[in-house]
Amino acid sequence: MPNRTLLDVLAGRPVRGVSGSFTVASVCHRLRDYGIGALVVMKARRLVGIITERDIAIRVVAGHRDPMLTLVREVMTPDPRTIDAGACLAEAHRLMIDGGFRHLPVMRGDDVVGVISLRDIPAPDGPSARDAVGVPG
């Protein structure tokens, strides 16, 4: 696994996020439009959660909730694990595998600088770490 920092990997990528008052339906549109699987949830410039495709599938769809009426703050993962922007890809990979999640907010101090995904981490012999460890997309 290359020895690049997370800041190197995220360079040039905008931080994609929403507030807790967004509807799940609006989040789904953003995920589709941006081609990503998670958005950070912010309140007054502070990270308060993350909303992922999995949160939506399990808490909204399988929970028989209406995505047009359900608010992000009701179904997000609050206070997610984070990692420092100066950390290496291997550390991010270990945290995600050990924690059983695929998206990890990247911080510089109190500021979110992006979200790293298992898909962003190259596997030694394949397209991504996600494929190497058998984590579904």
C-alpha positions in Angstrom: 0.0 0.0 0.0 1.5 3.3 -1.0 2.8 5.6 1.8 0.8 8.6 0.7 -1.1 10.7 3.3 -4.8 11.1 3.2 -4.4 14.7 2.4 -2.5 13.7 -0.7 -5.3 11.4 -1.8 -8.0 14.0 -1.1 -6.2 16.9 -2.7 -8.6 18.8 -5.0 -11.7 17.0 -3.9 -14.4 19.2 -2.4 -15.9 18.3 1.0 -19.4 17.0 0.3 -21.9 17.5 3.2 -25.3 18.3 4.4 -27.0 19.5 7.6 -29.2 17.3 9.7 -32.3 19.0 8.4 -32.0 17.7 4.9 -34.4 14.9 3.8 -33.0 11.5 3.0 -34.5 11.9 -0.5 -32.3 15.0 -1.1 -29.3 13.1 0.2 -29.9 10.3 -2.3 -30.0 12.8 -5.1 -26.7 14.3 -4.0 -25.1 10.8 -3.6 -26.2 10.0 -7.1 -25.1 13.3 -8.6 -21.7 13.3 -7.0 -21.1 9.6 -7.5 -20.2 8.9 -3.9 -21.5 6.7 -1.1 -21.5 9.1 1.9 -21.9 12.7 3.0 -20.6 14.3 6.2 -23.3 15.9 8.4 -22.4 19.3 9.7 -23.9 21.7 12.2 -22.4 25.2 12.5 -19.2 24.0 10.7 -18.8 21.1 13.1 -18.9 17.4 12.2 -21.9 15.8 13.9 -22.4 12.7 11.8 -22.1 10.9 8.5 -24.9 9.6 6.3 -24.1 6.6 4.1 -25.8 4.4 1.5 -25.9 1.7 4.2 -27.6 4.0 6.7 -30.3 4.7 4.1 -30.8 1.1 3.2 -31.0 -0.2 6.7 -32.6 2.6 8.7 -34.9 4.1 6.0 -35.7 1.5 3.3 -35.7 -1.6 5.6 -37.3 0.5 8.3 -40.2 1.4 6.0 -39.6 5.1 6.5 -40.5 7.7 3.9 -37.3 9.3 2.4 -39.3 12.4 1.5 -40.2 13.0 5.2 -37.2 11.4 7.1 -34.6 13.8 8.1 -30.9 13.1 8.0 -30.4 13.7 11.8 -32.9 10.9 12.4 -30.9 8.2 10.6 -27.3 9.4 10.3 -24.4 7.7 12.2 -23.7 10.3 14.9 -20.2 11.2 16.0 -18.4 8.9 13.5 -14.8 7.8 13.9 -12.4 10.2 12.2 -8.8 10.2 11.1 -6.2 12.9 10.9 -5.3 14.2 7.4 -1.6 13.4 7.9 -2.3 9.7 8.5 -1.3 7.2 5.8 -3.6 5.1 3.7 -2.7 1.9 5.6 -3.9 3.4 8.9 -7.2 4.5 7.3 -7.6 1.0 5.8 -7.0 -0.6 9.2 -9.5 1.6 11.0 -12.2 0.9 8.4 -11.6 -2.8 8.4 -11.4 -3.1 12.2 -14.5 -0.9 12.6 -16.6 -2.5 9.9 -17.3 0.6 7.9 -16.4 1.9 4.4 -16.3 5.7 4.8 -14.1 7.7 7.2 -14.2 11.5 7.7 -10.7 13.0 7.4 -9.9 15.9 9.8 -7.3 18.6 10.1 -7.8 19.8 13.6 -11.5 20.5 13.9 -12.1 20.9 10.2 -13.3 18.2 7.9 -11.1 18.0 4.8 -12.9 15.1 3.1 -14.0 11.5 3.4 -11.9 8.6 2.5 -13.5 5.4 1.2 -12.3 1.9 1.0 -12.6 2.4 -2.8 -10.0 5.1 -2.6 -7.3 2.7 -1.2 -5.4 0.7 -3.8 -5.2 -3.0 -3.1 -1.7 -4.6 -3.5 -2.9 -6.7 -6.4 -6.2 -5.2 -7.5 -8.3 -2.2 -8.0 -9.1 -1.3 -4.3 -8.8 -2.5 -0.8 -12.6 -3.1 -0.7 -12.2 -5.8 -3.3 -9.2 -7.3 -1.5 -11.0 -7.8 1.8 -14.3 -8.8 0.3 -16.4 -5.8 1.6 -19.5 -5.4 -0.6 -19.8 -2.1 -2.5 
